[in-house]
Amino acid sequence: MTQHPDDPETPLAPFPVANTVSPFPPLEGERAEPYLDAAPADPPSDWIETADAHDLPTAPHDAPTVNPLIALGRFAFPPGAPPDDEGVAARERRWASRTIVLATAFLLIFNAVSIQNWSRQQAPGWVTTTVRRLADVWAEQIAQLGADQPRQAVRDGYEAGRDADWPRAG
């Protein structure tokens, strides 16, 4: 089996065998394994010593196959209990907050001209002048990135449709 004749013979078995001898002998006056007294006895087994697990089918042929990673995930991380009313409310607040932040960021990037238009419609004052100047700088920066092009394309399409000569029905 091996190339070294002095090596012990390694038994080839389909399954490992439990080692019953402890490598750590008990100290004087100490019982060997006191924790085994409280352990329940093993249930009777239907173990067949000559069986080879690789010869057995893993699932019926007509049964749908389950991804082993999904099965492991369900075993390792079982779904928890459904949340109570307070947990549901907290989840909905988180969802609403994320949605508002995402919509605000989207509008700041792709609709920066609206801030300029809004600030021009307000009564003159220190706050509106500051907002208008910041909006002008922001719109120029966004235009350099090209993020205003989708808005401008929609606006051009709307104006072309509005100014088109539509035939009258009837």
ZIGIKA-V987337 format. One record per residue. RES is the residue in one small letter. SS is DSSP state (A for helix, B for strand, O for the rest). PHI is phi in radians with two decimals (none if undefined). OMEGA is omega in degrees with one decimal (none if undefined). Layout:
RES	SS	PHI	OMEGA
RES	SS	PHI	OMEGA
This chain:
m	O	none	179.7
t	O	-1.94	179.1
q	O	-1.49	179.3
h	O	-1.86	-176.1
p	O	-1.23	-179.0
d	O	-1.44	-179.7
d	O	-1.23	178.0
p	O	-1.20	179.8
e	O	-1.26	178.6
t	O	-1.60	179.9
p	O	-1.25	176.6
l	O	-1.72	-179.7
a	O	-2.25	-179.0
p	O	-1.23	-177.1
f	O	-2.34	177.5
p	O	-1.23	-179.7
v	O	-1.91	-178.9
a	O	-1.21	176.8
n	O	-1.49	-176.6
t	O	-1.58	-178.6
v	O	-1.67	-179.3
s	O	-1.40	176.8
p	O	-1.32	-179.5
f	O	-2.04	-179.2
p	O	-1.21	-179.5
p	O	-1.21	175.9
l	O	-1.29	-179.6
e	O	-1.11	178.0
g	O	1.34	-179.2
e	O	-1.97	177.3
r	O	-1.30	-172.8
a	O	-1.10	-176.2
e	O	-2.45	-176.5
p	A	-1.21	-178.8
y	A	-1.24	-180.0
l	A	-1.33	-179.7
d	O	-1.15	-177.0
a	O	-1.52	-177.2
a	O	-1.33	177.4
p	O	-1.23	179.4
a	O	-1.23	178.2
d	O	-1.14	177.4
p	O	-1.23	177.8
p	O	-1.06	-173.6
s	O	-1.90	174.0
d	O	-1.87	-178.2
w	O	-1.13	176.5
i	O	-1.96	-174.5
e	O	-1.10	-176.0
t	O	-1.57	-177.0
a	O	-1.30	175.6
d	O	-2.09	-174.7
a	A	-1.11	-178.7
h	A	-1.31	178.4
d	A	-1.51	-174.5
l	O	-1.59	175.6
p	O	-1.21	-178.1
t	O	-1.54	179.3
a	O	-2.68	174.7
p	O	-1.07	-175.5
h	O	-1.20	-178.4
d	O	-1.60	179.6
a	O	-1.42	177.2
p	O	-1.20	-178.6
t	O	-1.38	179.2
v	O	-1.91	178.0
n	O	-1.07	-178.0
p	A	-1.07	178.8
l	A	-1.19	177.6
i	A	-1.17	178.2
a	A	-1.10	177.8
l	A	-1.14	178.1
g	A	-1.10	177.8
r	A	-1.17	179.6
f	A	-1.30	-175.7
a	A	-1.32	-177.0
f	O	-2.23	-179.5
p	O	-1.16	-179.9
p	O	-1.14	-179.0
g	O	-1.40	177.9
a	O	-1.20	179.0
p	O	-1.12	-177.3
p	O	-1.23	176.6
d	O	-1.39	-176.2
d	A	-1.08	179.7
e	A	-1.17	177.5
g	A	-1.16	178.2
v	A	-1.14	179.5
a	A	-1.11	178.8
a	A	-1.13	178.7
r	A	-1.10	179.8
e	A	-1.19	176.3
r	A	-1.14	177.3
r	A	-1.09	-179.8
w	A	-1.10	-179.1
a	A	-1.12	-179.8
s	A	-1.11	179.1
r	A	-1.11	179.8
t	A	-1.14	179.8
i	A	-1.14	179.7
v	A	-1.13	179.6
l	A	-1.13	178.7
a	A	-1.14	178.0
t	A	-1.10	178.8
a	A	-1.10	179.0
f	A	-1.07	-179.5
l	A	-1.23	177.1
l	A	-1.10	-177.8
i	A	-1.47	-170.7
f	A	-1.70	-179.8
n	O	-2.42	-177.1
a	O	-1.17	-178.8
v	A	-1.17	-179.7
s	A	-1.13	177.0
i	A	-1.16	176.5
q	A	-1.09	-179.4
n	A	-1.07	-180.0
w	A	-1.12	-177.3
s	A	-1.16	177.9
r	A	-1.30	-179.1
q	A	-1.49	-177.7
q	O	-1.46	176.6
a	O	-1.15	-178.3
p	O	-1.14	179.5
g	O	-3.14	-176.8
w	A	-1.13	-177.1
v	A	-1.16	-177.3
t	A	-1.19	177.1
t	A	-1.14	178.3
t	A	-1.11	179.5
v	A	-1.11	-179.5
r	A	-1.13	179.2
r	A	-1.17	176.6
l	A	-1.11	179.5
a	A	-1.15	178.1
d	A	-1.10	179.5
v	A	-1.13	-179.5
w	A	-1.08	-179.3
a	A	-1.13	177.3
e	A	-1.13	179.2
q	A	-1.13	179.7
i	A	-1.17	178.1
a	A	-1.14	177.7
q	A	-1.17	177.3
l	A	-1.37	-179.2
g	O	1.55	-178.4
a	O	-1.33	178.6
d	O	-1.52	-176.9
q	A	-1.13	177.3
p	A	-1.06	179.3
r	A	-1.13	-179.2
q	A	-1.16	178.0
a	A	-1.13	177.5
v	A	-1.14	179.8
r	A	-1.11	178.5
d	A	-1.10	177.8
g	A	-1.12	178.0
y	A	-1.11	-179.1
e	A	-1.15	177.4
a	A	-1.14	177.9
g	A	-1.20	179.5
r	A	-1.20	-176.8
d	A	-1.52	-179.2
a	O	-1.18	178.5
d	O	-1.61	-176.2
w	O	-1.55	177.5
p	O	-1.28	179.9
r	O	-1.41	179.0
a	O	-1.44	169.4
g	O	1.89	none
